[in-house]
Amino acid sequence: ALRCFLDCVSGIDPTVVSIWVGVAIDGIPESVLIGLLAVQHRMSVPFIASVFISNFPEAMSCASLCTLQGMKWYKIVMMWSLLMIMTGGIAALTAAIFDHLTNFHKESASFYRVKEVAEGVSAGAMLTCVSAAVIPEAITTGGDIAGFITVVGFLAAVMVKVLELIYTDQSSPS
């Protein structure tokens, strides 16, 4: 897999590689979190939507940079498919491990600590990738509108959470 990735990115701008590696690093704690939520049967549509929304700009900017630099479309698809397989595999492995740990109860404080660490590391990795690679590249190529679009993206993520809270308040018995 690493050889395939290195073949794909040879001669490509380091910004593209740093975005892809950042998304890969960000994908590890996200995958662990997805696996933990699956074990607890607490996977929600707003959570899946927020993961998609948070990763979409990084993927689109990296893919468009790859296209501008002449990378073949199938190599771009292969790069992102590799990440998809990696994150799905880690999520499945996490769910399998934590589902079979009898001394690690799903409602215990230890389980919630692991989940909170995964959430924190995931959020930190995403912000690091966005602030170190995506935003500078967006400002360079997109100009001043990039800042506005960044704010709109964060507002979209907040709105998903607000809608989740409104929906859960309305659907819970009073």
Secondary structure, 3 states (H helix, E strand, C coil): CHHHHHHHHCCCCHHHHHHHHHHHHHHHHHHHHHHHHHHCCCCCHHHHHHHHHHHHHHHHHHHHHHHHCCCCHHHHHHHHHHHHHHHHHHHHHHHHHHHHCCCCCCCCHHHHHHHHHHHHHHHHHHHHHHHHHHHHHHHHHHCCHHHHHHHHHHHHHHHHHHHHHHHHHHHCCC
